[in-house]
Amino acid sequence: MEVTVHIPDDSASHMREADGDLARCALEEFKQQRITKPELRRLLGFGILWKLDGFLKAHGVYEDYTLEDFEQERAALKSLGF
């Protein structure tokens, strides 16, 4: 399988300087919001989203989750009958 991921030029230059540690560099690019979560998942080769979530959690990276996010999810679940 071949996967093509567009990486912004500034991020690509940072990654070239990473001395082969793609995971560390990609994680840093994600933290700096220079690549998206789907891009990070593809770069690291995680086929399943929950594996990426586990990787992020293991490296102390947590997503912002506000009360508004919770209320939106709760309303969506309620509309589905849950």
JOMOUR-V175969 format. One record per run of one state. SS is the DSSP state (~ for helix, > for strand, _ for the rest). FROM is the first residue (numbers start at 1). LEN is the number of residues. If there is no record, write none. Layout:
ss=<SS/SS>
from=<FROM/FROM>
len=<LEN/LEN>
This chain:
ss=<_/~/_/~/_/~/_/~/_/~/_>
from=<1/9/17/22/32/37/45/49/59/67/80>
len=<8/8/5/10/5/8/4/10/8/13/3>
